[in-house]
Amino acid sequence: MKPHDLTIIGGGIVGISTALALQTRFPEAKILLIEKEHRFAAHQTGHNSGVIHAGVYYAPGSLKADFCRRGSQATMAFCKEHHIPFKQCGKLLVATTPIELERMQALKQRCAQNQIQVVDVNQQELTHMEPHIQGLGALLVPATGICDFIQITRKMADLFLAKGGRVQTGQSVTHLNETRDQVTVSTRTHTVSTRYLVVCAGLMADRLAKMMHIDIDFSILPFRGEYFQLPAHRSDIVSRLIYPIPDPDLPFLGVHLTPMIDGRITVGPNAVLGFDREGYGRFSANFTDIADMAVFPGFWKVMTRHLVSGIKEQVDSIWKPGYLTRIRKYCPSLTNTDLLPYPPGIRAQAVTRNGDLVHDFLFAKTPRSLHVCNAPSPAATSAIPIGQYLRDRAIDLFNLNG
């Protein structure tokens, strides 16, 4: 059988955006997308907060900053074009202590470097804008929005199929083999051949890179982000996203209040180590995932480096009043009974052998494959420009125009 021209592994929003970008550019090409689950957006894409980020926190000049700025605009434009609900509600970064006010000014400077509009909000203005929120001041980021990334992913998949793309779901990849002329992709049920391969495997990115015998210096560590939701009678407690000012010494942004596109309000996430890359139950554990972490030296180094904050995250995960304290810092009217269950998410965090968190996008390649090894938040927001970037990288790497 004649091999496919291109195959993409991964049916999250990054993989499907890439497949769509390639099929649009090469309408006559035989392009296949393989997804291990029976539905799209089953993992990171379908378990995030639905925020269309503006790019406040990211290092100027980084791929993350560039992708996010362009991705925010592209995501909203895509929603408008295809009648997918979204709302540009804006975000308030709230400072509750003098040191947070100082950090807020540093964030304001970073926003200027990243060409993001922000508005200074004093204490009185904050109270007027959000009566249930208290703080010494805030930064308003008008460009931030909310949407449903599952709907966006499904629409992209429909467009990919309408343009002639092919999809195989429920196909977990078990083996990859590259020869001079093609790549063979084996799943649990069959084998396909392809001239070129693009891998957008998220939580399994390191394992698929190793299947291609790429000498990688990182491993994926799963971090659970646990959420709560507020009861329906508190769904009007805020009208904008409310974020704390992050501590620059900590790897995650902190617990925030997020109005969802369906009208609910979520609280979270925290960040605790997961013991199952794709298990969402509180006590989920996978022996292979645990063993991989245990033998990876970067795991022990990063855990030691962030031991104090890691213990606090774990304690607050178990003890709801500790979690609540972090929210009451800027929203004091919330109580324990307001925190109702909500599904968690799992974030794929690439960590190097030296114990460094990889904060920007990371790619690897072979003569016939291109791998997305780390697609950090805000990958969902940035999916459209990421897909275009991977399309262009594939064109250059594989000489597709030739």
GINOR-V594390 format. One line per field, one symbol per residue. burial: 1 if it has 24 or more other ideal C-beta (glycine too) atoms within 12 Angstrom, else 0. A space follows every 10 residues. Layout:
# GINOR-V594390
burial->???
This chain:
# GINOR-V594390
burial->0011111111 1111111111 1111110011 1111111001 1111111111 1111111100 0011111111 1111110110 0001111111 1111110001 1011001101 1001010100 1000010011 0111111111 1111111111 1111111011 0011111110 1110011100 0111100000 1111111111 1111111111 1101010111 1111111111 0001001111 1111110000 1111111111 1001111111 1111111101 0000000010 0110010110 0110010011 0111011001 0011011111 1001000111 0111111111 1100111111 1111110111 1111111111 1111111111 1011001101 00
